């Protein structure tokens, strides 16, 4: 009895990443790349066209990012099986992807066997969480919850803005901003603003290039 062929859509804005995936997958008798996309919007279009068994989805892409694309695909196709494949290894990145509906989470520097095992696990109806990803989640359990406002404030702190400048920008008093900063420091167990930003960047709460 022949194994079922697992049809895969690879969504990544870097052609060499897609080529690498195609090379790895092409060597497996039960896997095949049926379509590629270089942004989230195209990923949705390719999914509609090909209805693949598995989507390998990068988080950071132009036009529509991977999280938005994951939500969009699942809104139309609730049974879609999406595996995030990214360079982002922060616990908050992982939580967001799983909350968006991803069934697996892979890092691009993971071994070929982990990638293939995760694809097959998700195809088989299981979660695809390799040990390194599970360890990252375990290290930050229970989850630290920052509010949307705190993330907004933290993003502005990362840009070097003072409390007064942040208050003006978000339409709040400087005193209110100080309260937000105090809460952020406590939640991230940081002694000062610099450590808070460093921790937030490492864990995936904020990005320096976020607009």
N, C-alpha and C positions, 0 to 999 in steps of 0.2 A: 504494500500500500504506500503510495507516494505521499510525501508531506505536503500540506497546503502551502501555496505560495502567498507570502505576506507582501501585500502591495503597499509601497511607501511613498509618501510625498515629503520631499526635503525642502524646507523653507529657511533660507539663510541669504543675507545680502552679499556674502562673500563667495564668489564663484569657486575659489580653491577649496573652501569648506565643503561645498556641495559636491565638487569633484572627488574629494577625499572620501566622503560618505558613499558616493556611487561606487568607488573602487572597493571599499570594505564590503559593502552590501553585495556587489556584483560577484564576489567570490563565494557566496552562500547559495546553496541550491534552493532554499526555501524562501529567499528574500529577493525582492526586485524593486528598484526605484521606478515608479511609473510617471512621476511628474516632479518638477522643481519650481520654486518661486523665490523671488529676491526681495519681496516685501510682504507684509501681512495682508494687504488687500488682494494681492495676486494669489496668496495662499488660499484665501477664501474662494476665489474664482476657480483655482485648480482643484480644490476639494469638490466644488459643485460639479466640475467636469468629470473627474476621475473616481470620486468616492473611494479613496484609498482606505486600507485597513489601519494604517498608522500614519500619523503626521509627526515628523521631527521638526520642531519649531524653535527657532532662535528667539530670544527675548528682545533683542535690540535690532530693529529694522526700520527703514524709512517708510513713509506714507502711513502705515499702520503697524504698531509694534506687536511683538509676539503675544503679550497678554490680551490686547484688544482683539487680535486675530483669533486667539483661542476662544474667547467669549463669543465672538461672532459666529465661528464655525459651530460651536456647541448650541447656540441659540437656534440655528437652522437644523442641525444634525445632532441631537442629544446623545446618540450612541457613538459619536466620533471618539477615537482613541488618540490622544495627543500626548507626545513626550517632548518636554522641553529639552533642548540641547544648547547650552550656553557657556559663556566664560564666567558668569556671575555665580559666586559660591556663597553669598550671604544667606543667613537663615531667613531674613525677610523676603529675599528674592524667591526662595523655595516656597515659603508660605503663600505668597501672592500667586505663584503659578498653580499650586495645588488648589487654592481657593477659586481660581479661575476655571478649574476643571481638568487640569492636566493630570494624566494617569501615571506619569513618570517624570523624572528629573535627572538629566545627565550633564556632566561637565565635559567640555570639548577636549580636555587633556586626559580623560579617562581611557583605560585600556580598551582595545577593540573587543575583547571578550565581554566586558561590562556593557558596552553599547549593544552588542548582539543579544546578550542575555536579557537586557531590559526590553528591547523590542519584542522579543518572543514572550516575555512574561506579560507585557501589556496586551499583546495579541491574544494571549490565553485567558484574559480577564482578570489578571492580577495587577497590583501596583508595581511600578518599576522604580524602586528607591534603593540605589546601591548603598553599601555600607558607609561610605564616606559622606554621602548626603544625609543618611539617617543619623550619623554621628553629629553632624552640624546642627540638626534639629534638636537632638537630645541635649546638646550643650546649652541650648537656649530655651529650655522648657522649665517652667511655664513661659509662654511667649510674652515678650515685652510689647505692650500696645501703645503706640504713639497716636494721638489724634491727628486728624487732617491738619488742624491749625498748628499743632506742634511740629509736624513735618514741614509745613510751609515756613514757619519761623526758623526751623533748623536749616532749611535750604538757604534762607537769607543770611543766617549767621555764617554759613559756609562761604558766602560771597563777600564776607567781611563787613557787613552792615552793622551799625550800632543799634542798640535797643530803640533809640529815638528814630533812626531811619527806618527800622522795621515797622515801628508803630505807625509812622506816617504812611508807609507803603500798604499796610493792611487795614488801615483805618481804625487803629486801636491806640490806647494811651501807652506811654512808655512803661507805666506801672504794670499794665496788663502783660506787656511783652516780657517784663522781668519775671512775672509769675510763670509764664510759659517756659522761659529758659530754665528757671529753677526746677520745674517739673521734668523737663528734658534731662537735665543733669542727674536727677534722682533715678529716673527710669533707665538711663543708660549707664548708671554707676560711674559717672565721669566727674572728675574734680574741677574741670573748667570747660570753657566753650571749645577750645582747641581739641581736647580729648573727646568731647561729645561729637564733634564733626568727624574726627578720625574713626571713632567707633561706628557712627552712623553710615559712613561710606563703606567700611568693611562689611557691615552686616546687610547693606542694601536698602537702608531707609531712604537715602538720598543719593543723587548723582551730581557731580560737579557740572556736567553739561546739561542738566535739566533746565528747561525754560520756565 
